[in-house]
């Protein structure tokens, strides 16, 4: 009987406990989407650069959408024109597109650049 009363007393708190799941992870990288919907929308924008390997002997390899590529390989209707430390250049005809490992750092508004540098220096 006491167990049932305790359960009934705690039932109104369930919605509050469910809201606690919406907290933002403090270990989340600063450029990660805040929600699953944001991640899905961002992933649909085009090919996503996931990893880059540039070795001392000149070997350059990247992972785009889970596929390992080298310069000259094709990704859809584009070809890999270049691989650098944190970016890959794709060429579609005469158009060039740069994929970056950290795209939001490069797309910051000029007024926020100072804050980003101060954070990086810490």
VMD Tcl script that draws the C-alpha trace (Angstrom):
set ca {
  {0.00 0.00 0.00}
  {2.80 2.46 0.88}
  {4.61 1.54 -2.35}
  {1.53 2.38 -4.40}
  {1.11 5.72 -2.61}
  {4.75 6.57 -3.25}
  {4.35 5.66 -6.93}
  {1.23 7.80 -7.23}
  {3.01 10.70 -5.52}
  {5.93 10.47 -8.01}
  {3.82 10.23 -11.18}
  {3.39 14.03 -11.53}
  {7.21 14.36 -11.54}
  {7.69 12.17 -14.63}
  {7.30 15.06 -17.14}
  {9.91 17.05 -15.20}
  {12.29 14.09 -15.27}
  {11.73 13.71 -19.03}
  {12.68 17.38 -19.56}
  {16.04 16.71 -17.91}
  {16.95 14.59 -20.95}
  {17.00 17.73 -23.11}
  {20.07 19.18 -21.39}
  {23.02 19.98 -23.62}
  {26.05 17.74 -23.22}
  {28.89 19.89 -21.77}
  {31.46 17.75 -23.61}
  {29.84 18.40 -27.01}
  {32.28 19.92 -29.52}
  {31.50 23.61 -30.12}
  {30.69 23.07 -33.82}
  {28.43 20.03 -33.33}
  {24.71 20.38 -34.07}
  {22.54 20.86 -30.98}
  {19.96 18.28 -32.03}
  {19.58 15.10 -34.04}
  {17.42 17.04 -36.50}
  {20.24 19.57 -36.95}
  {22.74 16.79 -37.57}
  {20.50 15.17 -40.18}
  {19.87 18.50 -41.92}
  {23.59 19.31 -41.92}
  {24.46 15.86 -43.26}
  {22.11 16.35 -46.23}
  {23.90 19.47 -47.47}
  {26.41 17.47 -49.50}
  {29.46 15.27 -49.04}
  {30.91 15.35 -45.53}
  {34.64 15.21 -44.85}
  {35.20 12.90 -41.89}
  {38.96 12.36 -41.72}
  {42.24 13.33 -43.39}
  {45.60 11.56 -43.28}
  {48.69 13.32 -44.61}
  {51.85 11.32 -43.95}
  {55.50 12.36 -44.05}
  {56.13 10.26 -47.16}
  {53.57 12.28 -49.15}
  {50.63 9.90 -48.86}
  {47.34 11.82 -48.73}
  {44.08 10.04 -47.94}
  {40.68 11.34 -46.88}
  {37.42 9.78 -45.72}
  {34.34 11.36 -47.30}
  {30.93 9.94 -46.40}
  {32.60 6.80 -45.05}
  {34.62 6.16 -48.22}
  {38.42 6.37 -48.39}
  {39.58 8.53 -51.32}
  {42.80 9.82 -52.84}
  {43.49 12.65 -55.29}
  {41.88 11.76 -58.62}
  {39.14 9.54 -57.13}
  {35.50 10.36 -57.84}
  {32.81 11.26 -55.28}
  {29.50 11.30 -57.11}
  {29.89 13.73 -60.02}
  {33.00 15.38 -58.51}
  {36.65 14.40 -58.49}
  {39.10 14.87 -55.63}
  {41.42 17.67 -56.77}
  {43.49 18.07 -53.58}
  {43.88 16.91 -50.00}
  {45.36 19.12 -47.27}
  {45.68 18.75 -43.49}
  {42.06 19.64 -42.64}
  {40.38 20.02 -46.03}
  {39.67 18.38 -49.37}
  {39.02 20.17 -52.65}
  {36.44 18.64 -54.98}
  {36.14 19.68 -58.62}
  {32.88 19.55 -60.59}
  {33.66 20.75 -64.09}
  {35.12 24.23 -63.57}
  {33.58 24.64 -60.10}
  {35.68 23.92 -57.02}
  {34.26 23.03 -53.60}
  {36.27 22.82 -50.39}
  {35.18 20.37 -47.71}
  {36.55 21.13 -44.25}
  {36.85 19.04 -41.12}
  {35.80 22.05 -39.01}
  {33.42 24.00 -41.27}
  {31.92 26.34 -38.68}
  {35.26 27.84 -37.66}
  {35.75 29.16 -41.19}
  {32.16 30.39 -41.60}
  {32.12 32.66 -38.54}
  {30.94 36.21 -38.74}
  {33.80 38.76 -38.57}
  {32.53 40.18 -35.26}
  {32.87 36.83 -33.56}
  {36.41 36.07 -34.71}
  {37.99 37.75 -31.69}
  {35.99 35.64 -29.27}
  {36.98 32.47 -31.12}
  {40.67 33.35 -30.92}
  {40.43 34.13 -27.22}
  {38.77 30.75 -26.63}
  {41.43 28.95 -28.68}
  {44.24 30.62 -26.72}
  {42.97 29.27 -23.39}
}
mol new
graphics top color blue
foreach p $ca { graphics top sphere $p radius 0.5 }
foreach p [lrange $ca 0 end-1] q [lrange $ca 1 end] { graphics top cylinder $p $q radius 0.2 }
display resetview
